[in-house]
Amino acid sequence: MPELQVTTLIPAAEIASKIRELGARIAADHPGKPIHLLGVLKGSFIFMADLARAIPAEVSCDFMRVTSYKGTHSTGDVRFEMDLTETIAGRIAVLVEDIIDTGATMDSLLRVLRARNPEKLLVCALLQKPSRTKVTVPIDYLGFTIPDRFVVGYGLDYDGRFRNLPYVGVVEGM
């Protein structure tokens, strides 16, 4: 693979601070209630792990895997590859996503999950690119709004690379 340069867009310390804030808000909005986090794999796993630790309440976790990307571009075709293993009926469910780009993936997920009768279904995204929005979806808890650049790190990847970076960075030359 060619050597790619990544420059920092959001430093690790800024991400950590924002996640503590999001965790506190989620708990404060649902005092005394258990929170069920639903991670969208693979990109959300680092964000969700840190978010779970930042919520000062009872937290449970489950995962689902969907795909809509090939390389750096969304195909527009959302495919479910792995479903949740636990019911969300009657629970406060927070769908945790690394990035909301066009909104198509999140829209598909929300339609499927609402039909499963959660008490509440909320969205928590680390990143959003508003300039790419094609389908507007509710985002109850948002970390950062970013420009239309291809980003990696903190769980986000480029063909499987760069997920382990402790910050969100821009791949230069793309």
C-alpha positions as CSV (number, residue, x, y, z in Angstrom):
1,M,0.0,0.0,0.0
2,P,1.2,3.5,-0.7
3,E,2.6,5.6,2.2
4,L,-0.2,8.1,3.3
5,Q,0.2,11.1,5.5
6,V,-2.3,11.8,8.3
7,T,-2.5,15.2,9.9
8,T,-4.4,15.8,13.2
9,L,-7.9,17.3,13.0
10,I,-9.1,16.6,16.5
11,P,-6.4,15.8,19.1
12,A,-6.8,12.9,21.6
13,A,-7.2,15.3,24.6
14,E,-10.1,17.1,22.9
15,I,-11.8,13.8,22.1
16,A,-11.4,12.6,25.7
17,S,-12.9,15.9,27.1
18,K,-15.9,15.7,24.7
19,I,-16.6,12.1,25.6
20,R,-16.7,12.9,29.3
21,E,-19.2,15.6,28.5
22,L,-21.3,13.3,26.4
23,G,-21.3,10.6,29.1
24,A,-22.4,13.1,31.8
25,R,-25.2,14.4,29.5
26,I,-26.5,11.0,28.7
27,A,-26.6,10.0,32.4
28,A,-28.2,13.4,33.4
29,D,-30.9,13.1,30.8
30,H,-31.9,9.6,32.2
31,P,-31.3,9.8,35.9
32,G,-31.4,6.4,37.6
33,K,-32.1,4.6,34.4
34,P,-29.9,1.9,32.8
35,I,-28.5,2.9,29.4
36,H,-28.1,0.3,26.6
37,L,-25.4,1.3,24.1
38,L,-25.7,-0.1,20.6
39,G,-22.4,0.1,18.7
40,V,-22.2,0.2,15.0
41,L,-19.1,-1.9,14.0
42,K,-16.4,-1.5,13.2
43,G,-15.9,2.2,13.4
44,S,-17.6,2.9,16.8
45,F,-15.8,0.4,19.0
46,I,-13.2,2.7,20.4
47,F,-15.6,5.6,20.8
48,M,-18.2,3.3,22.5
49,A,-15.7,1.8,24.9
50,D,-14.7,5.3,26.1
51,L,-18.3,6.5,26.1
52,A,-19.4,3.5,28.2
53,R,-16.7,4.3,30.8
54,A,-17.8,8.0,30.8
55,I,-21.4,7.3,31.7
56,P,-21.9,7.4,35.5
57,A,-24.9,5.0,35.4
58,E,-25.6,1.4,34.7
59,V,-24.5,0.6,31.2
60,S,-24.9,-2.5,29.0
61,C,-23.6,-2.9,25.4
62,D,-24.5,-4.7,22.2
63,F,-23.2,-4.4,18.6
64,M,-24.4,-4.6,15.1
65,R,-22.5,-4.4,11.9
66,V,-23.6,-2.6,8.8
67,T,-21.7,-1.5,5.8
68,S,-22.2,1.2,3.1
69,Y,-18.6,2.1,2.2
70,K,-16.1,0.9,-0.3
71,G,-12.7,2.6,0.1
72,T,-13.4,6.3,0.7
73,H,-16.9,6.5,-0.7
74,S,-20.4,5.5,0.4
75,T,-22.0,3.1,-2.0
76,G,-25.5,4.2,-0.9
77,D,-26.3,0.5,-0.3
78,V,-26.7,-0.2,3.4
79,R,-26.1,-3.9,4.2
80,F,-26.7,-5.5,7.6
81,E,-23.9,-8.0,8.3
82,M,-24.5,-8.7,12.0
83,D,-27.5,-8.0,14.2
84,L,-27.9,-7.2,17.9
85,T,-27.9,-10.2,20.2
86,E,-30.2,-8.7,22.9
87,T,-33.6,-7.2,22.8
88,I,-34.0,-3.4,23.0
89,A,-37.7,-3.5,23.7
90,G,-38.6,-1.3,26.7
91,R,-35.0,-0.1,27.1
92,I,-33.3,3.3,26.7
93,A,-31.1,2.5,23.7
94,V,-28.4,4.8,22.5
95,L,-27.1,4.1,19.0
96,V,-23.4,4.9,19.0
97,E,-21.8,5.8,15.6
98,D,-18.4,7.0,14.7
99,I,-19.5,9.3,11.9
100,I,-22.7,10.5,10.3
101,D,-21.9,11.4,6.7
102,T,-24.8,11.3,4.3
103,G,-27.3,10.0,6.9
104,A,-28.4,7.1,4.8
105,T,-26.9,4.4,7.1
106,M,-28.3,6.0,10.2
107,D,-31.7,6.4,8.7
108,S,-31.8,2.7,7.8
109,L,-30.7,1.7,11.3
110,L,-33.2,3.9,13.0
111,R,-36.1,2.6,10.9
112,V,-35.1,-1.0,11.8
113,L,-34.5,-0.3,15.5
114,R,-37.6,1.8,16.1
115,A,-39.7,-1.3,15.1
116,R,-38.2,-3.2,18.0
117,N,-40.0,-0.9,20.5
118,P,-37.3,0.6,22.7
119,E,-38.5,2.9,25.4
120,K,-36.3,5.6,23.8
121,L,-33.9,5.3,20.8
122,L,-31.3,8.0,20.8
123,V,-28.3,8.7,18.6
124,C,-24.8,9.5,19.8
125,A,-22.2,10.3,17.1
126,L,-18.6,11.3,17.5
127,L,-18.5,13.1,14.2
128,Q,-20.9,14.6,11.6
129,K,-20.2,16.1,8.2
130,P,-23.3,18.3,7.6
131,S,-22.1,19.3,4.1
132,R,-22.6,15.7,2.9
133,T,-26.1,15.2,4.4
134,K,-28.6,13.6,2.1
135,V,-31.0,12.3,4.7
136,T,-31.5,14.3,7.9
137,V,-31.4,12.2,11.0
138,P,-31.8,13.2,14.7
139,I,-28.5,13.4,16.6
140,D,-29.2,13.6,20.3
141,Y,-25.5,13.7,21.3
142,L,-22.8,14.9,19.0
143,G,-19.1,15.2,19.6
144,F,-17.8,17.3,16.7
145,T,-18.9,18.8,13.4
146,I,-16.2,18.4,10.8
147,P,-15.6,19.7,7.2
148,D,-15.9,17.4,4.2
149,R,-12.6,15.7,4.5
150,F,-11.8,12.0,4.6
151,V,-10.9,11.2,8.3
152,V,-9.3,8.3,10.1
153,G,-8.3,7.4,13.6
154,Y,-10.1,6.8,16.8
155,G,-11.9,3.8,15.2
156,L,-12.3,5.3,11.7
157,D,-10.3,3.6,8.9
158,Y,-9.1,3.7,5.4
159,D,-9.5,0.2,4.1
160,G,-8.7,-1.2,7.5
161,R,-5.8,1.1,8.3
162,F,-5.4,3.9,10.9
163,R,-8.2,2.8,13.3
164,N,-5.7,2.7,16.2
165,L,-4.7,6.4,16.0
166,P,-5.6,8.1,19.3
167,Y,-6.8,11.2,17.4
168,V,-9.0,12.0,14.4
169,G,-6.9,12.9,11.4
170,V,-7.2,13.8,7.8
171,V,-5.6,11.6,5.2
172,E,-3.6,14.1,3.0
173,G,-3.7,13.8,-0.8
174,M,-7.2,12.4,-0.9
